[in-house]
Amino acid sequence: MSTRPPTPSRRALLRAMAALPASALVLGELPGLLGTAAAAAPPSGSATRYTIVPFLDSDDGTVNVYESDDATDFRLVRSSAYTPPANRIRDASVFKHTDGSYYLTYTTHTWQDVSTTIGFARSSDRVNWTFLYDYTVPIANLSRAWAPEWFVDGDGSVNVIVSCSTADNEWIFTPYVMKATDSGLTAWSSPTALSGIGANHIDTYIVRIGTTYHAFTKNETAKYIEYGTASSLTGPYTISKTGDWAGWGSYREGPSVVRLDNGAWRIFFDGYGDGTYYYSDSRDTFATWTAPKALPVISGTARHFTVVKETVPGGVTLPANVSRSFRSANYTTRYWQEQSSLLNLPVVTGSSTTAAKQASSFTVVPGLADSGAFSFRDASGNYLRHYDFRGRFDADDGTSTFAEDATFVARTGSATGSVRFESYNYPGHYLRHYDYQLRLDVTDGTDLFRQDSSFVPVSAWA
């Protein structure tokens, strides 16, 4: 059986989430902006959208805009979407405000320069950006203000976490927090150092769950991303995880954390030491993490970004409790078919046998692990699930593991009317055909993979 990190049952997770107070906001952000506490697959007619606005490895004078529906396969929306007046933009952090606009804050200079300001820009559509202002961080003897990160607290207050150094030791950074004192984000409180994290930490990213603040911060001496918690935004934080505690390696920076549709947490970080951008997932609230993987398509191009997550109109509409057949989007005479309990992709035509047509017809039902997702039942009552990364049909044994193995999130496919089915418990992995077998493979971001993993729901053969 495929290896997986420990995971509580989905039903237990939902019960625990329901028991959280209203202030228990994912990422400390407002519902409907970057995610909500009860993470789940998007409802029919809606889609999840993740947006990033990174500067480029080849050019720190502009940013690109990318989006993804699965937090893995990011596609370019617009290149060179914003160039600030100072012609420098690094470490851009993005969020969506209650006024409906998107905001960037960013480092305004190269790493070599003295930099006492952070920049701000605004957009109504994530694509077209307008410069707002450069803000001088009011710290005495300031040398550098780097890597500002948005944080919206449970009371709705908008904050920026910024890493600052002073002229007496210009390469020793300390994280500070500034709170917006007006709704237009033009006035800020005096910076307050985050107690307990200490000097020589940079790129501090904070997530709030319930009443606990979770900080991910780069130790500039060790070059590892460390982890600590506090009961207040300003601390004191207790750094409990140091060194290579999560298996991510060293020379890592720019952590950004977001909740996925299945309730897991994903961290993105810049592997500047080897020129790779990574992601890693946790199903147990940051205790253990999956092995880091290179982010397809943009790894090696994008640098230091954060993520805004939204539920938007669109997505896939796939009526449940209806019998369907599924045609390959790029091999249009081939259909899903159960053969000896395995899911394959043979040719099916009107002259095929009745048995073949019946084996190519499946009842679409609400997902066993999440009713916003889907499961597929054959004529005998068995469910399609992945086992050792192979599509197969088995009887439901009532376990949460089976429920998650048999649940798939519908994502928009490569062709008109087509659907891609992402594994619920292996985000970024899709049912795709390979050698006319249906397997569960991680996306590589190529058009071929998207075509091989796209299927058109049609009226059932039988």
SULBELHU-V734093 format. One record per residue. PHI is phi in radians with two decimals (NA if undefined). D_LAST is the distance of its C-alpha to the last C-alpha in Angstrom with 2 decimals. Layout:
PHI;D_LAST
PHI;D_LAST
This chain:
NA;31.98
-1.14;32.62
-1.30;35.91
-2.49;35.99
-1.20;38.90
-1.01;39.48
-2.52;37.44
-1.25;37.70
-1.16;34.69
-1.06;33.09
-1.13;33.76
-1.14;37.38
-1.06;37.72
-1.13;36.61
-1.10;39.01
-1.12;41.77
-1.12;41.14
-1.11;41.25
-1.43;44.62
-1.22;46.12
-1.20;48.66
-1.04;47.95
-1.38;50.08
-1.41;47.73
-1.76;46.38
-1.05;44.59
1.06;46.98
1.15;49.44
-1.96;47.64
-1.40;46.74
-0.97;43.27
1.52;41.15
-1.70;43.25
-2.02;42.53
2.30;40.39
-2.29;40.66
-1.06;41.27
-1.53;37.83
-1.04;35.97
-2.83;32.21
-1.03;29.23
-1.12;29.61
-1.19;27.92
-0.96;25.17
1.49;26.88
-2.19;29.61
-2.46;30.39
-1.47;32.96
-2.34;35.63
-1.89;38.32
-2.12;41.32
-2.26;44.14
-2.34;47.31
-1.48;48.99
-1.40;52.08
-1.83;51.87
-1.04;53.29
-1.59;54.86
-2.81;56.11
-1.70;57.24
-1.79;58.17
-2.69;54.73
-2.27;51.30
-1.73;47.74
-2.00;44.91
-2.18;41.57
-2.43;38.47
-2.63;35.42
-1.75;32.41
-2.30;32.49
1.18;36.27
-2.19;35.81
-1.70;34.84
-1.57;37.56
-2.03;37.63
-1.17;40.80
-1.67;41.18
-2.73;44.78
-1.54;47.42
0.81;51.03
-1.31;50.01
-2.71;53.35
-2.21;56.81
-1.26;59.46
-0.99;63.00
-1.36;64.36
1.08;61.87
-2.44;60.81
-2.65;57.77
-2.31;56.70
1.00;54.72
-1.26;53.00
-1.97;51.51
-2.19;49.19
-2.64;48.23
-1.89;47.25
-1.56;49.94
-1.19;49.77
-1.43;51.04
1.56;47.72
-1.61;49.32
-1.73;48.79
-2.24;51.90
-1.92;53.01
-2.26;55.95
-2.81;57.12
-1.30;59.96
-1.74;62.21
-2.36;64.01
-1.26;63.56
-1.18;64.19
-1.35;67.66
-1.57;68.95
-1.11;70.47
-2.52;67.86
-1.73;68.82
-2.09;66.14
-2.14;62.41
-1.75;60.54
-2.37;58.30
-2.49;55.90
-2.38;53.49
-2.56;50.35
-1.59;48.29
-2.39;45.20
1.28;45.59
-1.92;46.22
-1.81;49.55
-1.94;52.29
-2.13;55.80
-1.10;58.67
-1.77;60.19
-3.01;63.07
-1.78;64.37
-1.99;65.60
-1.40;68.52
-1.25;67.83
-1.44;71.03
-2.10;71.97
-1.07;75.57
1.10;76.20
-1.08;72.51
-1.87;71.69
-2.49;67.89
-2.11;65.07
-2.18;61.75
0.87;58.04
-1.19;57.74
-2.25;54.58
-1.21;53.34
-2.59;53.03
-1.84;52.28
-1.44;53.44
-1.11;52.17
-1.54;54.71
1.56;53.40
-1.19;56.39
-1.72;55.81
-2.24;57.47
-2.18;57.97
-1.66;58.57
-2.30;60.82
-1.66;62.47
-2.27;66.18
-2.26;69.18
-1.98;72.86
-1.14;75.52
-1.28;77.23
-2.74;74.14
-1.20;71.77
-1.92;69.08
-1.84;68.79
-1.73;66.10
-2.24;65.66
-1.38;62.73
-2.17;63.73
-2.12;61.92
-2.16;62.72
-1.85;61.43
-1.16;60.95
-1.87;63.48
-2.52;62.06
-1.24;58.63
-1.49;59.05
1.04;59.37
-2.03;62.78
-2.21;65.02
-2.36;64.84
-1.25;66.58
-1.13;68.85
-1.12;67.01
-2.12;66.85
-1.16;66.44
-1.37;63.60
-1.18;65.57
1.68;64.74
-1.30;62.79
1.48;66.08
-1.23;67.34
1.19;65.81
-2.16;62.24
-2.47;60.25
1.03;56.78
-1.39;56.40
-2.09;52.99
-2.10;52.60
-2.15;49.66
-1.90;50.24
-2.24;48.20
1.10;49.64
-1.83;53.40
-1.86;53.41
-1.77;53.89
-1.93;52.50
-1.93;54.28
-1.97;53.20
-2.53;56.25
-1.51;57.49
-1.41;60.65
-1.25;62.59
-1.42;64.69
-1.45;61.99
1.20;59.31
-1.86;56.67
-1.47;54.56
-1.75;55.87
-2.43;54.56
-2.62;56.41
-2.34;56.10
-2.69;58.27
-1.72;58.36
-2.42;59.70
-1.00;58.75
-1.49;62.24
1.74;62.34
-1.36;63.85
-1.53;60.97
-1.88;60.87
-1.39;59.63
-1.85;57.95
-2.22;56.02
-2.29;57.93
1.12;57.81
-1.60;54.49
-1.13;53.15
-1.80;49.53
1.39;49.41
-1.53;49.33
1.55;52.52
-1.84;55.59
0.98;56.42
-2.13;53.64
-2.69;54.09
1.10;52.58
-1.12;50.21
-2.48;47.70
-2.10;45.44
-2.49;42.30
-1.60;39.70
-1.54;36.09
-1.13;33.04
-1.62;32.60
1.60;36.24
-1.25;37.65
-1.86;40.69
-2.12;41.02
-1.92;44.38
-1.88;45.02
-2.68;48.35
-1.57;50.32
-1.52;51.19
-1.13;54.17
-1.19;55.71
-2.14;53.10
1.26;51.74
-2.06;48.27
-1.78;46.52
-2.04;44.76
-2.42;42.42
-2.69;42.06
-2.07;40.21
-2.27;41.38
-1.86;39.42
-2.28;42.61
0.92;44.69
1.42;46.48
-1.29;47.50
-2.28;45.46
-2.39;43.75
-1.26;41.35
-1.05;42.91
-1.14;43.60
-2.14;41.45
-1.24;42.42
-1.30;40.81
-1.03;38.85
1.23;40.13
-1.73;43.12
-1.07;44.83
1.63;48.14
-1.90;48.12
-1.44;47.99
-2.29;50.79
0.38;51.28
-2.37;48.92
-2.09;47.55
-2.20;44.16
-1.94;43.27
-1.93;39.91
-2.45;38.42
-1.80;35.35
-2.20;34.85
-1.12;32.63
2.04;29.60
1.29;27.22
-1.90;23.47
-1.88;21.68
-2.35;18.30
-0.98;17.37
-1.51;16.88
1.07;14.79
-2.23;11.85
-1.38;8.38
-2.41;8.74
-2.00;8.64
-2.24;12.28
-1.67;14.10
-1.06;17.63
-1.27;20.25
-1.99;22.57
-2.28;20.45
-1.31;18.11
-1.79;16.27
-1.92;15.53
-2.34;12.86
-0.95;12.96
-2.67;11.95
-1.45;13.33
-2.32;15.79
0.90;18.37
1.28;17.97
-1.78;18.72
-1.71;16.89
-2.15;17.26
-2.34;16.58
-1.47;15.92
-1.29;15.28
-2.27;11.78
-2.31;11.99
-1.07;10.81
-1.58;12.71
-1.12;11.17
-1.17;10.55
-1.05;7.66
-1.11;8.96
-1.14;9.11
-1.16;5.60
-1.13;5.08
-1.27;8.41
-1.86;7.76
-2.13;6.00
-2.45;9.00
-1.56;10.81
-1.46;13.87
-2.26;16.94
-0.99;20.67
-1.00;22.35
-1.11;23.81
-1.74;27.11
-2.80;27.19
-1.20;25.31
-1.41;25.89
-1.83;23.76
-2.36;20.18
-2.21;18.54
-2.28;15.04
-2.00;13.72
-1.54;11.43
-1.13;10.07
-1.53;13.69
1.70;15.34
-1.41;16.84
-1.99;17.49
-1.21;17.73
-2.55;21.49
-1.69;24.11
-2.50;26.42
0.96;29.26
1.11;27.64
-2.10;24.53
-1.33;20.96
-2.66;19.81
-1.99;18.13
-2.46;20.61
-1.28;21.31
-1.15;23.12
-1.65;26.79
1.45;28.06
-1.50;30.25
-1.18;30.75
-1.09;30.31
-1.08;26.76
-1.00;25.99
-1.26;27.40
-1.08;25.80
-1.74;22.35
-1.99;23.16
-2.32;22.84
-1.64;24.60
-1.41;22.99
-2.12;25.41
-1.12;25.46
-1.53;24.31
-1.41;26.26
-1.99;24.45
-0.96;23.86
1.41;20.85
-1.67;20.40
-2.30;20.75
-1.94;22.57
-1.99;22.12
-1.58;25.55
-1.06;26.25
-1.21;27.74
-1.76;30.45
-2.21;31.11
-0.96;31.76
1.50;31.67
-1.77;29.19
-2.22;25.75
-1.16;22.56
-2.48;23.17
-1.60;22.30
-2.52;25.22
0.98;25.22
1.10;21.38
-2.02;21.41
-1.63;20.71
-2.15;24.04
-1.90;25.97
-2.16;28.87
-1.35;31.56
-1.11;31.72
-1.86;34.55
1.39;34.58
-1.51;33.93
-1.12;31.80
-1.09;30.09
-1.08;29.05
-1.08;27.73
-1.21;25.66
-1.15;24.37
-1.82;23.38
-1.86;21.70
-2.40;17.98
-1.79;16.37
-1.22;13.70
-2.31;11.33
-1.00;8.57
-1.09;5.29
-1.09;3.79
-2.43;0.00
